[in-house]
Amino acid sequence: MRTGDVISLDVAARRIDVELSDEELAARHPNASTIAGFANPRRGWERLYIDHVTQADTGADLDFLVGSSGSEVSRESH
């Protein structure tokens, strides 16, 4: 993603998309500062986030909390 890229959000269809062609996405390569930003933390909040936060389509929740409420939590509750 780059500044200015258009993001489409379709709540009813539960979709979030970037408005770029497959060719444009394939042609993009991360720059050095982006690569440096993807550090490989061994511990702390950043490691917790990398290891345990689920994707947007499943609620961007912590995976170890899913189902811990004692019953199914609907997607609409997020």
QUIMOLIN-V150557 format. One record per helix or strand of 3 or more residues. SS is the DSSP state (~ for helix, > for strand). FROM is the first residue (numbers start at 1). TO is the last residue. Records with the same first field share a line. If there is no record, write none. Layout:
BEGIN
SS = FROM-TO + FROM-TO
END
This chain:
BEGIN
> = 7-10 + 15-18
~ = 22-27 + 32-37 + 45-52 + 56-58 + 63-65 + 75-77
END
